[in-house]
Amino acid sequence: MRVAVLAWGLPPHGSGLGRAAMEIARGLSQLGCDVTLFDSGRALGETVVQSGLAVVGCAPPINGFAGFLRKRAVIGHLVAPWYFCKAVRKVHRECPFSIVEATNWYAPAAFLTTGSPALVVRNSTPAIDAKKENLSLRQRIDLWFAHQLEKQTAKKAAALVSNTPSHAQVIKDIYNIADQPIHDVISLALDEDVLKRGAAAPLPSVRAAPSLLFVGRAERRKGFSEMLAGYACANQARRKVGRRPIRLTIVGVEPDDVTECLKAQGEDLSLCDEIEILNGLSDDDLYAEYEGTTAVIAPSRYESFGLVYREAAAFGRPLIACREDPAACDFIDIAECGILADTCTPKAIADAIERLFEAPDDWDKFALAGRRHVQSLTVKRLAAKTLEVYAEVIALRSRVG
């Protein structure tokens, strides 16, 4: 079976979406599929081999008419999907695909919903659910259009795949999808290297300097500003009783975002002395950060899957998450690998940090339980379940056709 997988950037520079796309593609390839990745992070027409997989670049030109359109409100959202379509159709004409798989996020497959090959949309967080506060009128219009684009693409897809049952329900509600012939739930995977390296990582030590790791973006959905304020509050409380401050490493956020957030909260910028900000990490460097931290903090209000939750568990790092996220509640209830802040507020997050660091005897229990749980999240399982959906799509098309 020939499969095209669309990605908004691939590792090491892409987001979690790119990492998931690479894992899916790699697993499908291991099960005998002929997989081509289409990467918006590479120049249009550039073809390389990455991790044994063919990768075709489909980034729109920076200059010229495409560059002009990308800067325009509303219509700018159509440029990247058009170039995805252009690149896929070109390869498809030379050697046809059976399936195109794409994320729902900003609808990269918006122009691939009709004809052949069949489209499978794997849902992440809808764009509308990750909106920032205080958007301008233009930004609100842009977001509305992006949402409509995602919604129509999902409705026209041959099949949908969501990460958890609660995620599938969110997708149905937010896109107003009453009936979809195929809408399966398949948990994403952790890379085999993550599972192996995580299992070999030493457990967090009570004797080491206390530290936290945040991996994400400076978004309200991620609870970023509340995390920073809660962290500052927890450190202030520790200083008052003569305890060592907790170091914080932030991955995936620009330094200016951290500074502006601290200023807006009225925090002393000397707090930055205890914060390290890292961007553009390779996989090895990211794994090293997991290995070197005491615990992982991820107080999201909503996650479609929660990759960071599972990476923390794989490396045996206690997790601080938030009860507002159904995925976090489900994961910690099953994996028993951390604690939940009651709400995504600075005080609740500070309380959760204090609870974790005041109970180091629980760390090994969290670590071992988390590692045990994630061993089932293999790429092979993900690929096998995905192939079942593809086969169902092809069979349904054959009956209808």
Secondary structure as UniProt FT lines:
FT   STRAND          2..7
FT   TURN            11..13
FT   HELIX           16..30
FT   TURN            31..32
FT   STRAND          34..43
FT   TURN            44..45
FT   STRAND          47..50
FT   TURN            51..52
FT   STRAND          53..59
FT   HELIX           64..70
FT   TURN            73..75
FT   HELIX           76..94
FT   STRAND          99..103
FT   TURN            105..106
FT   TURN            108..111
FT   STRAND          118..122
FT   HELIX           127..130
FT   HELIX           137..156
FT   STRAND          159..162
FT   HELIX           165..175
FT   STRAND          183..185
FT   HELIX           192..200
FT   TURN            206..207
FT   STRAND          211..215
FT   TURN            220..223
FT   HELIX           224..240
FT   TURN            241..242
FT   STRAND          247..251
FT   HELIX           255..264
FT   TURN            265..266
FT   HELIX           269..274
FT   STRAND          275..278
FT   HELIX           283..292
FT   STRAND          295..297
FT   HELIX           307..314
FT   TURN            315..316
FT   STRAND          319..322
FT   TURN            323..324
FT   HELIX           326..335
FT   STRAND          338..341
FT   HELIX           346..357
FT   HELIX           360..362
FT   HELIX           363..374
FT   TURN            375..376
FT   HELIX           379..400
//
